[in-house]
């Protein structure tokens, strides 16, 4: 059924892809959910840098075509297309990847990461945990992982009803989540009503009141223009999730050794460019200052964050154990051990 769905959604993708002449020996189509502007999102920066490096270093032998803003379908559908070979590559959120690799949910233990420095060291292909995670994902999906990066920073809550200052303020709020059981369990444990929706529907859901609020990193809240439909922004830093850049394995294996080498190093450089762009957006006028000009912003203090963690951590861990068994707990414990090790290195 999954690949029947791929065939159907792939038809829509084919319309977008049709008519593009293959001027080069090899064409790599890269899809992602976010704006094309490399100064607006990390995946926009990753795709732009990858295209520039690959096309110039291959002397035009490889053409990279970019499909931003979810042009080719919903996140999980595009992963389907990459697995089926309809599209060569995609940079997907954990919500999209979860439909294909549920263990991505181990990242959703609230307050697992003490700061962005530790997160940057752990959420990468080069960390001890990253190597374990990537190998398991590749084995389960048949995909090749080109990059592993955080989704733009720590998540904050926005909503249209009230500031979220304590756990009690979550009571009854309809919070949009990705289609991740771990996120749904987290919101429910805090007293909110999880409202899972695909990314393409979030703005309208917030605008019409289908959802009261949502949670995302500041750069995503900014480029998605949620300040237009949300009044309150509460900095909780409660979770940080990955974006995972994958490529069709058969396509990669069919490249010449020289082109494989080029794709590998270009994607590594592009991933680091995306990681840096997220930090720049957070620190610039495009990030929190722009949102604060239109929204009421509050920061949840550490003592209250501890109460959020106390309420949510057991529920998420229990769900991981119940749904993913020993494999899930082993992956989670590996993540937490890596966090502890990297935190001690500072």
C-alpha positions as CSV (number, residue, x, y, z in Angstrom):
1,X,0.0,0.0,0.0
2,X,2.9,2.4,0.8
3,X,4.3,2.1,-2.7
4,X,0.8,2.2,-4.3
5,X,0.5,5.6,-2.5
6,X,3.9,6.4,-3.9
7,X,2.7,5.8,-7.4
8,X,-0.3,8.1,-6.9
9,X,1.6,10.9,-5.2
10,X,4.4,10.4,-7.7
11,X,2.0,11.3,-10.5
12,X,1.7,14.8,-9.0
13,X,5.5,14.9,-8.7
14,X,5.8,13.9,-12.3
15,X,3.8,16.9,-13.4
16,X,6.3,19.2,-11.5
17,X,9.2,17.4,-13.0
18,X,8.0,17.1,-16.6
19,X,9.5,19.2,-19.2
20,X,12.9,19.8,-17.5
21,X,15.5,18.9,-20.0
22,X,18.5,16.8,-18.8
23,X,21.2,19.1,-20.0
24,X,23.8,17.3,-17.9
25,X,25.0,13.7,-17.8
26,X,23.4,13.3,-14.3
27,X,20.4,15.1,-12.7
28,X,19.8,15.2,-8.9
29,X,16.4,16.4,-7.8
30,X,16.4,17.6,-4.2
31,X,13.1,18.3,-2.5
32,X,12.4,20.0,0.8
33,X,9.6,21.6,2.7
34,X,11.0,25.1,3.4
35,X,11.6,28.3,1.4
36,X,14.1,28.3,-1.4
37,X,15.8,31.5,0.0
38,X,19.1,30.2,1.6
39,X,18.8,33.1,4.1
40,X,15.3,32.0,5.3
41,X,15.8,28.4,6.3
42,X,18.5,25.8,7.0
43,X,17.2,23.4,4.3
44,X,17.1,26.3,1.8
45,X,20.8,27.0,2.6
46,X,21.7,23.3,2.4
47,X,20.1,22.8,-1.0
48,X,21.6,26.0,-2.4
49,X,25.1,25.2,-1.2
50,X,24.8,21.6,-2.5
51,X,23.7,22.8,-5.9
52,X,26.5,25.3,-6.2
53,X,29.2,22.9,-5.1
54,X,28.1,19.9,-7.1
55,X,27.4,21.7,-10.4
56,X,30.7,23.7,-10.3
57,X,32.9,20.9,-9.0
58,X,31.5,18.5,-11.7
59,X,32.1,21.1,-14.4
60,X,28.4,20.8,-15.3
61,X,28.3,17.1,-15.6
62,X,25.8,17.0,-12.7
63,X,22.7,19.2,-12.6
64,X,21.0,19.8,-9.3
65,X,17.3,20.7,-9.5
66,X,15.7,22.1,-6.4
67,X,12.0,21.7,-5.4
68,X,11.4,23.7,-2.2
69,X,8.2,24.6,-0.4
70,X,6.8,21.1,-0.5
71,X,6.3,21.3,-4.3
72,X,6.4,17.5,-4.7
73,X,4.0,16.6,-1.9
74,X,3.8,16.0,1.8
75,X,7.0,15.2,3.7
76,X,6.3,11.4,4.1
77,X,5.1,11.2,0.5
78,X,8.4,12.6,-0.9
79,X,10.4,10.1,1.2
80,X,8.2,7.5,-0.5
81,X,9.2,9.0,-3.8
82,X,12.9,8.9,-3.0
83,X,12.6,5.2,-1.8
84,X,10.9,4.4,-5.1
85,X,13.4,6.3,-7.2
86,X,11.0,8.9,-8.5
87,X,13.0,11.6,-6.9
88,X,16.7,11.3,-6.1
89,X,16.9,13.2,-2.7
90,X,14.9,14.9,0.0
91,X,15.6,16.9,3.2
92,X,12.8,15.8,5.5
93,X,11.5,16.6,9.0
94,X,11.3,13.9,11.7
95,X,7.6,13.8,11.2
96,X,8.0,12.8,7.5
97,X,10.7,10.3,8.3
98,X,8.7,8.8,11.2
99,X,6.4,7.1,8.7
100,X,9.3,5.2,7.4
101,X,11.6,5.0,10.4
102,X,9.7,5.3,13.7
103,X,12.8,5.2,15.9
104,X,13.3,8.9,15.0
105,X,10.9,9.4,17.9
106,X,13.8,8.9,20.4
107,X,14.8,12.5,19.9
108,X,11.5,13.6,21.5
109,X,12.4,13.1,25.1
110,X,11.7,16.6,26.5
111,X,14.7,18.6,27.8
112,X,17.2,15.9,26.8
113,X,19.6,18.5,25.4
114,X,21.0,21.1,27.9
115,X,22.0,23.6,25.2
116,X,22.4,24.0,21.4
117,X,26.2,23.3,21.6
118,X,25.6,19.8,22.8
119,X,22.7,19.3,20.3
120,X,25.0,20.3,17.5
121,X,27.6,17.8,18.6
122,X,25.1,14.9,18.9
123,X,22.7,15.6,16.0
124,X,25.3,14.9,13.2
125,X,26.4,11.9,11.2
126,X,29.9,12.2,12.8
127,X,28.9,11.7,16.4
128,X,29.0,8.2,18.1
129,X,25.2,8.3,18.3
130,X,24.9,9.7,14.8
131,X,26.8,6.8,13.3
132,X,24.6,4.3,15.2
133,X,21.4,6.1,14.2
134,X,22.3,6.5,10.6
135,X,23.4,2.9,10.2
136,X,20.1,1.7,11.7
137,X,18.0,4.1,9.6
138,X,19.8,3.1,6.4
139,X,19.4,-0.6,7.2
140,X,15.6,-0.2,7.9
141,X,14.8,2.0,4.9
142,X,17.3,1.2,2.2
143,X,18.1,4.9,1.9
144,X,21.5,6.6,2.0
145,X,21.7,9.4,4.6
146,X,23.6,12.5,3.3
147,X,23.1,14.7,6.3
148,X,21.7,14.8,9.9
149,X,21.0,18.2,11.4
150,X,18.7,19.9,14.0
151,X,15.4,21.2,12.7
152,X,16.4,24.9,13.3
153,X,16.9,25.0,17.0
154,X,14.9,24.3,20.2
155,X,11.2,24.2,20.0
156,X,9.0,27.0,21.4
157,X,5.2,27.2,21.8
158,X,3.0,29.7,20.0
159,X,-0.7,30.0,20.6
160,X,-3.6,32.5,20.2
161,X,-5.1,32.2,23.7
162,X,-2.6,33.1,26.5
163,X,1.1,33.1,27.5
164,X,2.4,29.6,28.5
165,X,4.3,30.3,31.7
166,X,3.5,27.1,33.7
167,X,2.4,23.5,33.0
168,X,-1.1,24.5,34.1
169,X,-1.3,27.0,31.2
170,X,-1.2,24.1,28.7
171,X,-4.5,22.7,30.0
172,X,-7.0,22.3,27.1
173,X,-4.9,24.1,24.5
174,X,-5.2,22.4,21.1
175,X,-1.5,22.2,20.0
176,X,-0.7,21.1,16.4
177,X,2.0,18.4,16.4
178,X,3.7,16.5,13.6
179,X,2.3,13.1,13.1
180,X,4.6,11.7,15.7
181,X,3.1,9.6,18.6
182,X,5.9,10.9,20.8
183,X,4.9,14.5,20.2
184,X,1.2,13.6,20.8
185,X,2.1,11.9,24.1
186,X,4.2,14.9,25.2
187,X,1.4,17.4,24.6
188,X,-1.2,15.1,26.3
189,X,1.0,14.6,29.3
190,X,1.2,18.4,29.8
191,X,-2.6,18.7,29.7
192,X,-2.9,19.9,26.1
193,X,-4.9,18.4,23.2
194,X,-2.5,17.1,20.5
195,X,-3.7,18.0,17.0
196,X,-1.5,16.1,14.5
197,X,-1.5,17.8,11.1
198,X,0.8,17.8,8.0
199,X,2.9,20.9,7.6
200,X,1.0,22.2,4.6
201,X,-2.2,22.6,6.7
202,X,-0.7,24.3,9.8
203,X,-1.1,28.0,8.9
204,X,-4.7,27.5,7.9
205,X,-5.4,25.5,11.0
206,X,-4.0,28.2,13.2
207,X,-5.8,30.9,11.2
208,X,-9.2,29.2,11.5
209,X,-8.9,28.0,15.1
210,X,-8.7,24.3,14.2
211,X,-5.6,24.4,16.4
212,X,-4.9,27.0,19.1
213,X,-1.2,26.7,18.8
214,X,1.8,24.8,17.6
215,X,5.5,24.2,18.5
216,X,8.5,24.8,16.3
217,X,12.0,26.4,16.4
218,X,12.1,30.2,16.1
219,X,13.5,30.2,12.5
220,X,10.5,28.1,11.3
221,X,8.0,30.2,13.2
222,X,9.5,33.2,11.5
223,X,9.6,32.0,7.9
224,X,6.1,30.4,8.3
225,X,4.7,33.8,9.3
226,X,2.9,32.3,12.3
227,X,3.1,35.8,13.9
228,X,0.3,36.7,11.6
229,X,-2.1,34.1,13.2
230,X,-0.6,33.7,16.7
231,X,-0.4,36.2,19.5
232,X,1.8,34.5,22.1
233,X,5.3,33.0,21.8
234,X,6.6,31.1,24.8
235,X,10.3,30.1,24.9
236,X,10.4,26.7,26.5
237,X,13.3,25.0,24.7
238,X,11.5,21.7,25.5
239,X,12.6,19.6,22.6
240,X,14.9,19.6,19.5
241,X,14.3,17.3,16.5
242,X,16.4,16.3,13.5
243,X,16.0,17.0,9.8
244,X,17.3,14.0,7.8
245,X,18.8,14.4,4.3
246,X,18.5,11.2,2.3
247,X,19.2,9.9,-1.2
248,X,17.9,6.9,-3.2
249,X,20.5,4.2,-2.5
250,X,20.4,2.7,-6.0
251,X,20.9,6.1,-7.6
252,X,23.9,6.8,-5.4
253,X,25.4,3.4,-6.0
254,X,25.0,4.0,-9.8
255,X,27.1,7.1,-9.8
256,X,30.7,7.0,-10.8
257,X,33.2,6.8,-7.8
258,X,34.2,10.4,-8.6
259,X,30.6,11.6,-8.5
260,X,29.9,9.6,-5.3
261,X,32.9,11.3,-3.7
262,X,31.6,14.7,-4.8
263,X,28.1,14.1,-3.5
264,X,29.5,13.0,-0.2
265,X,31.7,16.0,0.5
266,X,29.3,18.5,-1.0
267,X,26.4,17.3,1.2
268,X,28.7,17.4,4.3
269,X,29.7,21.1,3.6
270,X,26.0,21.9,2.8
271,X,24.8,20.4,6.0
272,X,27.2,22.5,8.0
273,X,26.1,25.6,6.1
274,X,22.5,24.8,7.1
275,X,23.4,24.3,10.7
276,X,25.2,27.7,10.7
277,X,22.3,29.4,9.0
278,X,19.9,28.3,11.7
279,X,22.1,29.9,14.3
280,X,22.4,33.1,12.2
281,X,18.6,33.4,11.8
282,X,18.1,32.8,15.5
283,X,20.5,35.7,16.3
284,X,19.5,38.1,13.6
285,X,16.6,40.5,13.0
286,X,15.0,37.6,11.0
287,X,14.5,35.6,14.1
288,X,13.2,36.4,17.6
289,X,13.4,40.3,17.3
290,X,11.1,40.1,14.2
291,X,8.6,37.9,16.1
292,X,8.8,40.0,19.2
293,X,7.7,43.0,17.2
294,X,4.3,41.4,16.6
295,X,3.9,38.8,19.4
296,X,4.0,38.8,23.2
297,X,7.1,36.8,24.1
298,X,7.8,35.2,27.5
299,X,10.7,32.9,28.6
300,X,9.9,29.9,30.8
301,X,12.5,29.9,33.6
302,X,14.6,26.8,34.5
303,X,12.6,25.9,37.6
304,X,9.4,25.7,35.5
305,X,11.1,23.9,32.7
306,X,11.9,21.2,35.3
307,X,8.2,20.9,36.0
308,X,7.5,20.5,32.3
309,X,10.2,17.8,32.1
310,X,8.8,16.0,35.2
311,X,5.4,15.8,33.6
312,X,6.4,14.9,30.1
313,X,9.5,12.7,30.2
314,X,7.9,9.6,31.7
315,X,5.1,9.7,29.2
316,X,7.3,9.9,26.2
317,X,9.7,7.2,27.5
318,X,6.8,4.9,28.3
319,X,5.5,5.4,24.7
320,X,8.9,4.6,23.2
321,X,9.1,1.4,25.2
322,X,5.6,0.4,24.5
323,X,5.7,1.0,20.7
324,X,9.3,0.3,19.8
325,X,10.3,-2.2,22.5
326,X,13.9,-3.0,23.4
327,X,15.2,-1.5,20.2
328,X,13.6,1.8,21.0
329,X,14.9,2.0,24.5
330,X,18.4,1.0,23.4
331,X,18.4,3.8,20.8
332,X,17.1,6.2,23.4
333,X,19.7,5.3,25.9
334,X,22.4,5.6,23.3
335,X,21.2,9.1,22.6
336,X,21.1,10.1,26.2
337,X,24.6,8.7,26.8
338,X,25.9,10.7,23.9
339,X,24.3,13.8,25.2
340,X,25.9,13.2,28.6
341,X,29.3,12.6,27.1
342,X,29.2,15.7,24.9
343,X,28.0,17.9,27.7
344,X,30.9,16.8,29.8
345,X,33.3,17.7,27.1
346,X,32.6,21.4,27.4
